[in-house]
Amino acid sequence: MNSEAWRTDWHKIMNTEAHALTGSAACPGVVYPYDIQQLPTQLQKLPGLYAGFVSGYLTQSISPEGVTVLGEVVAARADEGIGKGYVWVFGLSGSGVYFNGPYKPYDGHHFPDTGSVPVEKLFGNVPEYPRDDKPDA
């Protein structure tokens, strides 16, 4: 994706949900099932929501708005017998945790079987933000 696909609207995550989400990024590069009741409140309201997944990034990056991006969260929902996967990024800015998205459509956004979720097709479909390659001071 190119920089025009970046979304500038970051939404603050409530405290309990923020701790659960950032704690899930402790093992970067691994995709974990994620309790949909721990998703940010706004995402819990998706019609037909039935699955969630999370993965932390191996390398931190900075969004154009100054948010340190920690990883991605995926919400899968059923819509008229098909599955749809939506991807959000999440990160830290100041003393808050924020999420941004959804990023769609992409190859694999729709899938025919709501009994399984093709997580390998859902993650990695967001713009690549500039990497924080500065050495620690």
C-alpha positions as a Markdown table, in Angstrom:
| # | Residue | x | y | z |
|---|---|---|---|---|
| 1 | Met | 0.0 | 0.0 | 0.0 |
| 2 | Asn | 1.1 | 3.5 | -0.6 |
| 3 | Ser | 1.1 | 6.5 | 1.8 |
| 4 | Glu | -2.2 | 7.6 | 0.4 |
| 5 | Ala | -3.7 | 4.5 | 2.1 |
| 6 | Trp | -2.7 | 5.7 | 5.6 |
| 7 | Arg | -5.5 | 6.7 | 7.8 |
| 8 | Thr | -5.1 | 9.7 | 10.0 |
| 9 | Asp | -8.0 | 9.1 | 12.3 |
| 10 | Trp | -6.6 | 7.5 | 15.5 |
| 11 | His | -9.1 | 6.5 | 18.2 |
| 12 | Lys | -8.3 | 6.3 | 21.9 |
| 13 | Ile | -8.8 | 2.9 | 23.5 |
| 14 | Met | -10.2 | 2.6 | 27.0 |
| 15 | Asn | -7.8 | 1.7 | 29.8 |
| 16 | Thr | -8.7 | -2.0 | 30.4 |
| 17 | Glu | -8.9 | -2.7 | 26.7 |
| 18 | Ala | -5.6 | -0.8 | 26.1 |
| 19 | His | -3.8 | -3.0 | 28.7 |
| 20 | Ala | -5.1 | -6.2 | 27.1 |
| 21 | Leu | -4.2 | -5.1 | 23.6 |
| 22 | Thr | -0.7 | -3.8 | 24.3 |
| 23 | Gly | 0.1 | -6.9 | 26.5 |
| 24 | Ser | -0.8 | -9.1 | 23.6 |
| 25 | Ala | 2.0 | -7.5 | 21.5 |
| 26 | Ala | 4.6 | -8.8 | 24.0 |
| 27 | Cys | 5.6 | -11.7 | 21.6 |
| 28 | Pro | 6.0 | -9.8 | 18.3 |
| 29 | Gly | 5.6 | -11.7 | 15.0 |
| 30 | Val | 3.2 | -14.3 | 16.5 |
| 31 | Val | -0.5 | -14.2 | 15.7 |
| 32 | Tyr | -2.8 | -15.0 | 18.6 |
| 33 | Pro | -6.6 | -15.5 | 18.8 |
| 34 | Tyr | -8.0 | -12.5 | 20.7 |
| 35 | Asp | -11.1 | -12.4 | 22.8 |
| 36 | Ile | -13.6 | -10.2 | 21.0 |
| 37 | Gln | -14.8 | -8.9 | 24.3 |
| 38 | Gln | -11.4 | -7.4 | 24.8 |
| 39 | Leu | -11.4 | -5.6 | 21.5 |
| 40 | Pro | -11.8 | -1.8 | 21.6 |
| 41 | Thr | -15.4 | -1.0 | 22.4 |
| 42 | Gln | -16.0 | 0.5 | 18.9 |
| 43 | Leu | -14.9 | -2.8 | 17.3 |
| 44 | Gln | -17.1 | -4.9 | 19.5 |
| 45 | Lys | -20.1 | -3.3 | 17.9 |
| 46 | Leu | -19.3 | -4.7 | 14.4 |
| 47 | Pro | -22.4 | -6.6 | 13.2 |
| 48 | Gly | -21.8 | -10.3 | 12.9 |
| 49 | Leu | -18.4 | -10.1 | 14.8 |
| 50 | Tyr | -17.2 | -13.6 | 15.6 |
| 51 | Ala | -13.4 | -13.7 | 15.9 |
| 52 | Gly | -10.5 | -11.6 | 16.8 |
| 53 | Phe | -6.7 | -11.9 | 16.3 |
| 54 | Val | -3.7 | -9.9 | 17.3 |
| 55 | Ser | 0.0 | -9.7 | 16.4 |
| 56 | Gly | 2.8 | -7.4 | 17.5 |
| 57 | Tyr | 5.3 | -5.9 | 15.1 |
| 58 | Leu | 8.9 | -7.1 | 15.2 |
| 59 | Thr | 10.2 | -3.5 | 14.6 |
| 60 | Gln | 8.4 | -0.4 | 15.9 |
| 61 | Ser | 7.5 | 2.3 | 13.5 |
| 62 | Ile | 6.1 | 5.8 | 13.7 |
| 63 | Ser | 2.9 | 6.8 | 12.0 |
| 64 | Pro | 2.8 | 10.1 | 10.2 |
| 65 | Glu | 0.8 | 11.4 | 13.2 |
| 66 | Gly | 3.5 | 10.5 | 15.7 |
| 67 | Val | 2.0 | 7.3 | 17.1 |
| 68 | Thr | 4.5 | 4.5 | 17.8 |
| 69 | Val | 2.8 | 1.6 | 16.0 |
| 70 | Leu | 3.0 | -1.7 | 18.0 |
| 71 | Gly | 1.0 | -4.2 | 15.9 |
| 72 | Glu | -2.2 | -5.2 | 14.2 |
| 73 | Val | -5.6 | -6.4 | 15.4 |
| 74 | Val | -8.0 | -8.2 | 13.2 |
| 75 | Ala | -11.8 | -8.6 | 13.6 |
| 76 | Ala | -13.7 | -11.1 | 11.5 |
| 77 | Arg | -17.4 | -10.8 | 11.0 |
| 78 | Ala | -20.0 | -12.8 | 9.1 |
| 79 | Asp | -22.1 | -11.0 | 6.5 |
| 80 | Glu | -24.6 | -12.9 | 4.4 |
| 81 | Gly | -22.8 | -16.2 | 4.8 |
| 82 | Ile | -19.3 | -14.9 | 4.0 |
| 83 | Gly | -16.5 | -13.9 | 6.3 |
| 84 | Lys | -15.0 | -10.5 | 6.2 |
| 85 | Gly | -11.7 | -9.6 | 7.8 |
| 86 | Tyr | -10.9 | -6.0 | 8.9 |
| 87 | Val | -7.4 | -4.9 | 10.1 |
| 88 | Trp | -6.5 | -2.1 | 12.4 |
| 89 | Val | -3.1 | -1.0 | 13.7 |
| 90 | Phe | -2.6 | 0.0 | 17.3 |
| 91 | Gly | 0.1 | 2.0 | 19.1 |
| 92 | Leu | 1.1 | 4.4 | 21.8 |
| 93 | Ser | 1.2 | 8.2 | 21.8 |
| 94 | Gly | 1.8 | 10.2 | 24.9 |
| 95 | Ser | 0.0 | 8.3 | 27.7 |
| 96 | Gly | -2.6 | 6.8 | 25.5 |
| 97 | Val | -3.2 | 3.7 | 23.4 |
| 98 | Tyr | -4.8 | 4.3 | 20.0 |
| 99 | Phe | -6.1 | 2.3 | 17.1 |
| 100 | Asn | -6.5 | 3.2 | 13.4 |
| 101 | Gly | -8.3 | 1.6 | 10.5 |
| 102 | Pro | -9.9 | -0.4 | 9.2 |
| 103 | Tyr | -7.6 | -1.3 | 6.3 |
| 104 | Lys | -9.6 | -3.0 | 3.5 |
| 105 | Pro | -10.1 | -4.2 | 0.9 |
| 106 | Tyr | -7.2 | -6.4 | 0.1 |
| 107 | Asp | -6.8 | -9.9 | -1.4 |
| 108 | Gly | -8.3 | -12.2 | 1.3 |
| 109 | His | -10.5 | -9.6 | 2.9 |
| 110 | His | -13.5 | -11.8 | 2.0 |
| 111 | Phe | -13.5 | -15.5 | 2.6 |
| 112 | Pro | -16.2 | -18.1 | 1.9 |
| 113 | Asp | -16.1 | -20.1 | 5.1 |
| 114 | Thr | -17.0 | -18.4 | 8.4 |
| 115 | Gly | -16.0 | -21.6 | 10.2 |
| 116 | Ser | -12.3 | -20.8 | 9.7 |
| 117 | Val | -10.4 | -17.5 | 9.4 |
| 118 | Pro | -7.4 | -17.3 | 7.0 |
| 119 | Val | -5.2 | -15.2 | 9.4 |
| 120 | Glu | -2.2 | -15.6 | 7.1 |
| 121 | Lys | -4.0 | -13.5 | 4.5 |
| 122 | Leu | -5.3 | -10.9 | 7.0 |
| 123 | Phe | -2.2 | -9.6 | 8.6 |
| 124 | Gly | 0.3 | -7.3 | 6.8 |
| 125 | Asn | -2.2 | -5.4 | 4.7 |
| 126 | Val | -1.6 | -2.0 | 6.1 |
| 127 | Pro | 0.8 | 0.7 | 4.9 |
| 128 | Glu | 4.4 | 0.4 | 6.0 |
| 129 | Tyr | 5.1 | 3.3 | 8.3 |
| 130 | Pro | 8.6 | 4.8 | 8.6 |
| 131 | Arg | 10.7 | 2.5 | 10.8 |
| 132 | Asp | 12.2 | 3.7 | 14.1 |
| 133 | Asp | 15.8 | 2.7 | 13.3 |
| 134 | Lys | 17.5 | 5.2 | 15.6 |
| 135 | Pro | 19.9 | 3.6 | 18.0 |
| 136 | Asp | 19.0 | 3.9 | 21.7 |
| 137 | Ala | 20.7 | 6.8 | 23.4 |
